[in-house]
Amino acid sequence: MAAAFNRTGREHCQHTRMKLLLIETGNAREDPFAQCWYAKDSKRFLVPLLALPVVAAMTPADFEIKIIDEKLRDIDFDEQCDLVCFSFKTKDAFRTYRYADRFRERGVPVILGGVHASLVPEEAAQHADAVVAGEAESVWPKVIEDFRAGNLQQIYRAGKGTALETAPVPRFDLLENDRYMVHAIQTSRGCLVGCEFCPIQEMFGGKSRNKPVERVMREIEAVRSIDPNKDIFFIDEMFCGGNRGYQKELLLELRREAVDFYCISDFKVINPQYIWDLASAGCRKLSINMPGTCLPQELKAVKAIQRLGIDVWGFFMFGFSFHTKDVFKKVVDFVRESGMKNLTITVMSPFPNTPMERRISARQGVITRDWALYDQCHVTCVPERMSAAELEEGFLWAWKELENHFELNERDLAGPSRLTRSIIRNIGALTLMFEKGVDKLLGRKDEPVDLLKIIGAPKAEVSITTHNSMSTEARPRNDK
């Protein structure tokens, strides 16, 4: 293969314009658990990923670039190209390796990157001419330089901590935008929660880095010029990286520009002012990471958030060290009582080279390293307080019980207008204030949420909320 690559490298020098295929692999269309990410009415996928549009933005102008998302269409292995770059997750590792081998058999150089390649670059290197481990911005120019010279290195280790102030604006125009329900925007990298199972933590680090607000708004303008009718999904692991000062600055701009958006957060940072700021700025949906404790305080918080005009999208993961087999019914009852419309449930997986994988391996609790099963819908390790069979049975039972919550209907997803949400928000705020006044009059107080006290130390598996209150009462104010 080295000889074939060197020959291809010399041929590249003679080309006036080279073709680069950027491919996001994924078996979503053939995976029954992944059908929940496609709209039942329009058949569009929820949201694109941005790794490849970022790589495209850093690629020199003499390359013709094509982005292919396998969630949307098949890959043509006979397509003429000079270089192929794959980005993939752990669950798609084996299929990506097969695809890479097919291109290399044709003499086409292949570069592998993304989360899984960053976790196990030596494994990925067995199926590639080069591997990019980590964030691509700092090494991609060198990769292209070496490719032109026909001298790709085996592994380019980017490390952590790319300065987002200088990161390029993604090539949104290269996406099949009409095949996605919402636009994707990233404001930050890194996550302060520090969950031990999270591969993103290993790739991006624990310290949050933010793009300048002006830059985020420029990216929003770019995607709106492509399709002004779609909402924005902020795909940060935690909206704005949990940076409250930065978040408030950005929310002011989002409100000024009338941007309707979705975002992701965690009970660790949620408080009444946080929710009011999101609702006032135009947040339609808030995905909340939930540990499965299903406490009365959590239920009260979810209901209050929804009364302020934000739909809560619950994200539950089964398999934490403090979970027993009663967690499945608790979650089902919690979801039904909360009235949330959308839901994601998953099974914890010990992704390679994460703290969780090392801890579970030490007690010989890893069941399989068949990466195809690491889709967080299959049991891949033995939990601590139930058997693997009980985890699998409980997950499948909960999935069946709650299957109507996984269905996406694009017309319903859009939700009410900004004016309607403003009315809902202010009525909701007034009723929450009234209820709080009654509670105060009757001497009732919110109980503090102390997960450490309730479940014991969860070994950094999940964020620990220790607010004095998780109610989301808010003061009504003029909606400008």
Secondary structure, DSSP 4 states (H G I P E B T S, - for coil): -HHHHHHHHHHHTT-SSEEEEEEE---GGG-GGGGGGBBTTT--BS----HHHHHHHHS-TTEEEEEEETTTS---TT---SEEEEE--GGGHHHHHHHHHHHHHTT--EEEESHHHHH-HHHHGGG-SEEEEE-GGGTHHHHHHHHHTT---SEEEEES---TTSPPPP-GGGS-GGGBSSEEE--EE--SS--TT-HHHHHH-SS-EE--HHHHHHHHHHHHHH-TTSPEEE--SSGGGG-HHHHHHHHHHHHHTT--EEEEEETTT--HHHHHHHHHHTEEEEEEEE-S---HHHHHHHHHHHHTT-EEEEEEEE--TT--TTHHHHHHHHHHHHT-SEEEEEE----TTSHHHHHHHHTT-B----GGGTTTTS--B--SSS-HHHHHHHHHHHHHHTGGGT-B-HHHHH-S-HHHHHHHHHHHHHHHHHHHHHHHHTT--PPP--HHHHH---TTSS-----S------------
